[in-house]
């Protein structure tokens, strides 16, 4: 317990590299823009919500007027653009969060968990050094000292991510209908066509709707949510929690209508990215087309700046390998192990990391150190 | 050491969020509690007007009533309630956020419509009969009604 308190204290005091937070910021900005655009479209099509039945949580006097609401929507669109491009992004995040929460409080009918979560993450991001990388206007972001900043709000955001899973998984665990699979079976029965529409075979959907299967799936879903909540904070389990969480959300995306929650939930996993910068070295053989293509792909997809990509000067270590990756701990990986490590570090390939890592585990040395 | 205001923010923020999660059950829609997919519930709403001669089932959310001057007026539920899930009658729809949330919202909607239809001088009370099927179980019926009106 004393160690945990010390670790939290150290984290709260720390100043760390905020490079990965730039990607979270850009995605959150894009989602804020998407939401504001949808609200503007609703305003144009259905009119101002306050002119009709609505359910304010705030006193009616604090509900925005039609004009103020329209102006706030315009401001939200503009702020979202600033967030995406990284110009005065932290102030824009704070203002976006405030305006978004105001609307949710002005009309309960607008409330959705994903919208609320989006505004909370925007609020917390505003207190992080998320504006020092991936900025379209502020120039280069290669100097570590210039990207570093206080990380206390990142810890708060991490707890917020876990809290969502605890609340969701915990409420299901305490609900007998959920535990027994009744809720899931009925959802599959009613919305199985959505999954079929997204390409899931009809017979698979039919099988998932069976009482025994849906009961098992319900327990799996509850366990997944609770495992993700805890696993995110355990160094050795974190990558498994992240991988399980990504697939959990992708499956929900395939089978349900959840607005942008899938992409938000995956984006905020960026809060758990170890704050280092190009700490792994990716050496490739510049004389081989395959190596050059791999290096180009890594450079293009390395949005979290995990790798320093360099041509490998021929020497004894190379020994015919197209690519050699040197992990944070100095471990070298080649072949399938290098492929697995690449997948682990590149966001778009991360969903296929686990099977690759499993395959790599059967090679000599396994995947190059789970901690690297 | 982090500054006091940062610690204060952290404690206040997490305290609020944990409090909202813990008390989500006390709110009909579980708002701010992140209870995702808490139910699989379907409901059908049937609109009923109470007039002098008894109860009249209103089809499609529209009815004709006489105003104080005795002239017939067409009243549309949808003029006041624009959200599709609270303006769809006689057809099954998904009960977003669960049965309790929808009962509370329909109650608020029926109160709102009853209070905002001054051209209807006939209807003494508006009601909505909700047929709710929760988690695949047998249907249960709930009636939500406005306060009595003074035609």
Interface residues (C-beta under 8 A of the other chain):
Chain A: X12 X13 X46 X47 X49 X52 X53 X55 X57 X108 X109 X111 X113 X116 X117 X120 X124 X127 X150 X152 X153 X155 X156 X159 X160 X163 X164 X166 X167 X168 X171 X172 X175 X177 X178 X182 X183 X184 X185 X186 X187 X189 X190 X256
Chain B: X1 X2 X6 X7 X9 X10 X13 X14 X17 X18 X21 X24 X29 X31 X32 X33 X34 X35 X36 X37 X38 X39 X40 X42 X79 X80 X81 X82 X83 X86 X94 X105 X108 X109 X112 X113 X116 X135 X136 X137
